[in-house]
Amino acid sequence: MSIAENLKQVLAELPQGVRLVAVSKFHPNEAIEEAYQAGQRIFGESKVQEMTAKYESLPKDIEWHFIGHLQSNKIKYMIPYVAMIHGIDTYKLLAEVNKQAVKAGRIINCLLQIHVAQEETKFGFSPDECKDMLNTGEWKELTHVRICGLMGMASNTDNVEQINREFCLLDRLFKEIKTTWFADSDAFRELSMGMSHDYHEAIAAGSTLVRVGSKIFGERNY
Ligand SMILES: *Cc1c(COP(=O)(O)O)cnc(C)c1O
């Protein structure tokens, strides 16, 4: 099937209120253009250099979402154009995004990444670390970042019950954080979870943003 057909199939499965981040990392501009022609406007990338090169050469109404692990020295390169940063996992990174955003005169949409999977290798705040960070209140001084919600990944496993448990944990945490710290914020409304192999479970658990790559663009060669 073509990229356009894959894309239509995924979009047809999304209920109202769930948006698609088409994860185009390691795929060439031509692949993105095909999805763009089919109407997709939100794309996700995991390397700043690659995303910036694509931003510069592709249509300017694309919304670029950074879904990779953040390195503080690379933040400044995406600040002029990035639409959302999904992987904030320390207060320090949030403060660095804010600092660069002040310089650029932009307000940057950010998601706090939460670690719920079994694998040690995945990044993110633990639920308690995230709540401790919010409890300090220091983040309220960061005028140029907008905390829009949470992002997380389930374990890479065939155990669907485990995946469901992890997504439900993320959804409960999302609601608790919303009620406790963001009850007055219209911006805090995104729960970014679900990839090619588990986005159905993620949607059932309350995802508002699914990040789907290989199901649309095919396997990556890396
Ligand atoms: C690569 C990646 C995805 C997309 O993964 P697929 O399995 O190709 O859908 C989603 N989220 C993150 C954080 C990723 O790094």
The ligand as a Gaussian input file, in Angstrom:
#p B3LYP/6-31G(d) Opt

LIG

0 1
 C        9.885000       6.383000      16.484000
 C        8.921000       6.842000      17.495000
 C        7.539000       6.690000      17.294000
 C        6.935000       5.986000      16.096000
 O        7.203000       4.627000      16.165000
 P        6.515000       3.568000      15.127000
 O        6.644000       2.288000      15.835000
 O        7.301000       3.654000      13.880000
 O        5.106000       4.006000      14.955000
 C        6.695000       7.209000      18.257000
 N        7.157000       7.825000      19.362000
 C        8.473000       7.979000      19.590000
 C        8.920000       8.682000      20.825000
 C        9.396000       7.496000      18.677000
 O       10.707000       7.651000      18.922000

